[in-house]
Amino acid sequence: MAWINAKHEEDLAGIAARLRDSNLFLSDLDDTLAKSPTKKVAYSFLRRKDMLFNSKFIAWCSKALYQRAVHGRKAKSGLGIEFIEKFIKPQKIETIQSILTPEYAESSLFPYAKEFYSMFPKAAKVIVTRTIEAIAEPYSNALGFDMTLESQYAKRESVDFMMGVFPDLKRFAVLGDSKEDEEMVDYLRFKLKKGSIDTLVSIYVAKSKRKMNMNFDASIGRDYSPLVELVKKYSNAL
């Protein structure tokens, strides 16, 4: 079931207003715009004989099982970075393209994600992701995004870079699902207090209501229809 929860329920109108007026959207990819395409590529390796007999891959799998058992979700980020660097980056682009076709990317977007972003035709839209461009590109194309920042392991630096690319755009919207995205929001709040940007609105995309993040202005499930309806409601009230 689709849902939205604001940190302050009385701020729903304010969230809608800031979304409507945002001129620069920064969005994570994996589990924010679609169920993780990086994981889909990773899981495809389990069906490949060359990987199943690859000693480095077997060693990584053993390490991943151990770290997840000991450290839980805290191990996720480091394991993901290591997997991308060791196994995904060396792959031929054609291999990834055969897995993440344009048709698959379009069909795997979370419900109403495309409708949501189509509501802001004049805003710049950027995917900010730890994964590689070959994985992000079909999603960027499906959504009509303007740019992809790949291999972004320090998303504070991503903010500084985007402020350099779009110096005149100062009304930020951030959508994400991870600790790294939360750090990006915190850094933008610092920039807001300094007066370096004009407005900020942040949306957390959660697997379930139990996974909400109250450091964001609002959390939604993996269905963007509440955001679409919220922006429509505010716009129609003007």
C-alpha positions in Angstrom: 0.0 0.0 0.0 1.3 3.5 -0.9 2.0 5.8 2.0 3.7 9.0 3.0 4.8 10.1 6.5 6.1 13.6 7.2 8.5 14.3 10.1 6.0 17.1 11.0 2.6 16.2 9.7 1.6 19.9 9.5 4.5 20.4 7.0 2.9 18.3 4.2 1.9 21.5 2.4 5.3 23.0 2.9 6.9 19.8 1.5 4.7 20.0 -1.5 5.6 23.7 -2.0 9.3 23.1 -1.8 9.1 20.1 -4.2 7.1 22.2 -6.6 9.6 25.0 -6.5 12.8 22.9 -6.5 15.0 23.5 -9.5 17.7 20.8 -8.8 16.8 17.2 -7.9 19.5 14.9 -6.6 18.4 11.2 -6.5 20.1 8.0 -5.5 19.4 5.1 -7.8 19.5 1.7 -6.1 16.4 1.1 -4.0 15.4 4.7 -4.5 14.3 4.9 -8.1 14.0 1.1 -8.6 14.8 -2.1 -6.9 18.6 -2.2 -6.9 19.9 -2.7 -10.5 23.4 -3.2 -9.1 22.2 -6.2 -7.1 20.5 -7.6 -10.2 23.8 -7.4 -12.0 25.5 -9.0 -9.0 23.0 -11.8 -8.7 23.5 -12.5 -12.4 27.1 -13.5 -11.6 25.8 -16.4 -9.5 24.6 -18.0 -12.7 27.9 -17.7 -14.5 30.3 -20.6 -14.3 33.4 -18.3 -14.8 32.4 -16.4 -11.6 31.5 -19.5 -9.6 35.1 -20.8 -10.2 36.7 -17.4 -9.6 38.7 -17.5 -6.4 38.5 -13.8 -5.8 34.7 -13.9 -6.2 34.4 -16.9 -3.8 36.6 -15.1 -1.3 34.4 -12.0 -1.5 31.2 -14.0 -1.0 32.7 -15.6 2.1 33.7 -12.2 3.4 30.3 -10.8 2.7 28.5 -13.6 4.6 30.8 -13.1 7.6 30.5 -9.3 7.7 26.7 -9.3 7.3 26.4 -11.9 10.1 28.7 -9.8 12.4 27.9 -6.2 11.4 24.5 -6.5 9.8 23.4 -3.5 7.6 26.6 -1.5 8.7 28.6 -3.8 6.4 26.4 -3.2 3.4 28.1 0.0 2.1 31.6 -1.2 2.2 30.8 -4.6 0.7 28.9 -2.9 -2.1 31.8 -0.6 -2.9 34.2 -3.5 -3.0 31.9 -5.5 -5.2 31.5 -2.7 -7.7 35.3 -2.0 -7.8 36.4 -5.6 -8.1 33.8 -7.3 -10.2 31.4 -4.9 -11.9 33.7 -2.2 -13.2 35.9 -4.7 -15.1 32.9 -6.0 -16.9 32.3 -5.1 -20.6 29.6 -2.5 -21.0 27.9 -4.9 -23.4 27.5 -7.4 -20.6 25.7 -5.0 -18.4 23.6 -3.7 -21.2 22.4 -7.2 -22.0 21.1 -7.4 -18.4 19.8 -3.9 -17.9 18.1 -3.3 -21.2 16.1 0.0 -21.7 12.9 -2.1 -21.5 13.9 -3.6 -18.2 14.9 -0.2 -16.7 11.6 1.3 -17.7 9.6 -1.6 -16.3 11.5 -1.9 -13.0 11.1 1.8 -12.0 9.1 2.1 -8.7 5.4 2.9 -9.4 4.8 6.5 -10.3 8.5 7.5 -10.1 8.4 8.6 -13.8 5.1 10.5 -13.3 6.6 12.2 -10.3 9.7 13.5 -12.1 7.7 14.5 -15.1 6.0 17.1 -12.9 9.1 19.2 -12.9 10.1 19.7 -16.6 12.1 22.8 -15.9 14.2 21.4 -13.1 17.6 19.8 -13.5 17.6 16.2 -12.4 20.7 14.2 -11.5 21.3 10.6 -10.4 24.0 10.6 -7.6 25.0 6.9 -7.2 27.8 4.7 -5.9 27.4 2.4 -8.9 28.8 2.9 -12.4 27.4 4.8 -15.3 26.6 1.7 -17.4 24.2 0.6 -14.7 22.7 4.1 -14.1 22.4 5.2 -17.7 19.3 3.2 -18.7 17.4 4.6 -15.6 18.6 8.1 -16.3 17.3 7.8 -19.9 14.0 6.3 -18.8 13.4 9.2 -16.5 14.7 11.9 -18.7 17.4 12.9 -16.2 20.0 15.5 -17.2 23.1 13.9 -15.7 24.6 11.0 -13.8 27.3 11.2 -11.1 28.8 7.7 -10.8 31.0 6.2 -8.2 30.0 8.8 -5.6 31.3 7.3 -2.4 31.4 10.7 -0.6 28.1 12.4 -1.4 29.1 15.6 0.5 31.6 16.1 -2.4 28.8 15.4 -4.8 26.9 18.4 -3.4 29.9 20.7 -3.8 30.4 19.4 -7.4 26.7 20.0 -8.3 26.8 23.5 -6.9 29.7 24.2 -9.2 27.9 22.7 -12.2 24.7 24.5 -11.6 25.7 27.7 -9.6 22.4 29.4 -10.3 20.2 26.5 -9.0 19.7 26.9 -5.3 16.4 25.1 -4.5 17.4 21.5 -3.8 15.3 18.3 -3.5 17.1 15.1 -2.4 15.6 11.6 -2.6 17.5 8.6 -1.2 17.5 5.5 1.0 20.8 5.2 2.7 23.1 6.6 5.4 25.2 8.3 2.6 22.1 10.1 1.3 21.3 11.2 4.9 24.8 12.7 5.1 24.1 14.5 1.8 20.9 16.0 3.3 22.8 17.0 6.5 25.4 18.8 4.4 22.8 20.6 2.4 21.1 21.7 5.7 24.5 23.2 6.6 24.6 25.0 3.3 21.0 26.2 3.8 22.0 27.7 7.2 24.9 29.4 5.6 22.7 30.9 2.9 24.5 29.0 0.1 21.2 27.6 -1.1 17.6 28.9 -0.8 15.5 25.9 0.0 15.8 22.2 0.7 13.3 19.3 0.8 14.3 15.7 1.5 12.4 12.4 0.8 13.4 9.0 2.1 12.3 6.0 0.1 11.8 3.2 2.6 11.2 -0.5 2.2 8.5 -0.4 4.8 7.1 2.0 7.4 9.4 0.4 10.0 12.3 1.6 8.0 11.3 5.3 7.9 14.0 7.9 8.5 12.9 10.8 10.5 16.0 12.8 9.6 14.3 13.4 6.2 11.4 15.8 5.8 9.2 12.8 4.8 9.4 9.1 4.1 7.5 7.2 1.4 7.3 3.6 0.4 8.5 2.3 -2.9 5.5 3.9 -4.6 5.7 7.5 -5.6 1.9 8.1 -6.0 1.6 9.9 -2.6 4.2 12.4 -3.7 2.4 12.9 -7.1 -0.9 13.4 -5.3 0.6 15.7 -2.7 2.2 18.0 -5.4 -1.1 18.0 -7.4 -3.1 18.8 -4.3 -0.9 21.8 -3.5 -0.8 23.0 -7.1 -4.6 22.7 -7.5 -5.1 24.7 -4.3 -3.3 27.8 -5.7 
